[in-house]
Amino acid sequence: MITNEDYYQKLQTKTQQLQSYDIEGKNFANQIMNKSLSKQDIFIISTIDRCLNLIDGFILLLQNRNMTCAGAILRLQMDNCMRVYAAIVAKDKDALFDCLIYDRKICDQKTNDGQKMTDTYLKKAMCKYDLRFSSVYDNTSGYVHLSSKAFYQTINDCYEHTIEWKVGGPLLEKHNQVLLEAADAFISFTGIFFKLLKDMCKTKEQIK
C-alpha cells in the first residue's frame, strides 16, 4: 500500500509534468490569436482553455486526494481529446465547429467515411492513440454518474459480517495507487490532446 507520504513524493513529478502542459497550452493559444480568427481557431482556443482549466483543477484535486472529483475531471479531459479527434475526421468541419458555438450535439455529424460521431464511436477510435482509452473512459464514467464506485469508496473494512463505513473525511490510503494511476492517465491523454491539435493545424500551417 502506498502511504500518504510516499503518495505526495510521487505526486511532485506528476504535478511538474502537468504544469509543463499548462505552459505549452498558453504558447499554443498565443500563436493562434496573433491573426484573424476562423471557426477552427475559435474551436482550438476554446478547447485549450478548457484543457488548462481542467489541468489546474486536477492538480488541486490530486493534492487534496479527492478521488471522486479527480476521476470525473479525467473523464472530461478525455472528452476534450474525443472532440478534437472529431474535428480532424469530420466530413463537414464547419458544421462540427458550429455544434460547439451554438451548443448542438455532434452525434449527428459524420466522419469522412460516413460514421456517425457518437461517443461510442469516438472512444473506440481514440484507442489508436492509446489502447487504454475506451476502458478508462468507461471506468471514469463511474465517477461522473452515481455508480458502484461511490459504494466501494465508502467501505473502510469488512470483518465478521460487519461493514465499517467511511462517509466524508480524508481518502483512505488504500486508494492512493488509483489516484496515481489516474494522474498518469491524465498526463498521457493531455499529451494526446496536444498532439491532435498539432495534427489538426498542420494543413493550414497554423502552428510552426
C-alpha positions, 0 to 999 in steps of 0.5 A: 500500500502506498502511504500518504507520504510516499503518495505526495513524493510521487505526486511532485513529478506528476504535478511538474509534468502537468504544469509543463502542459499548462505552459505549452497550452498558453504558447499554443493559444498565443500563436493562434490569436496573433491573426484573424480568427476562423471557426477552427481557431475559435474551436482550438482556443476554446478547447485549450482553455478548457484543457488548462482549466481542467489541468489546474483543477486536477492538480488541486484535486490530486493534492487534496486526494479527492478521488471522486472529483479527480476521476470525473475531471479525467473523464472530461479531459478525455472528452476534450481529446474525443472532440478534437479527434472529431474535428480532424475526421469530420466530413463537414468541419464547419458544421462540427465547429458550429455544434460547439458555438451554438451548443448542438450535439455532434452525434449527428455529424459524420466522419469522412467515411460516413460514421456517425460521431457518437461517443461510442464511436469516438472512444473506440477510435481514440484507442489508436492513440492509446489502447487504454482509452475506451476502458478508462473512459468507461471506468471514469464514467463511474465517477461522473454518474452515481455508480458502484464506485461511490459504494466501494469508496465508502467501505473502510473494512469488512470483518465478521459480517460487519461493514465499517463505513467511511462517509466524508473525511480524508481518502483512505490510503488504500486508494492512493495507487488509483489516484496515481494511476489516474494522474498518469492517465491524465498526463498521457491523454493531455499529451494526446490532446496536444498532439491532435491539435498539432495534427489538426493545424498542420494543413493550414500551417497554423502552428510552426 
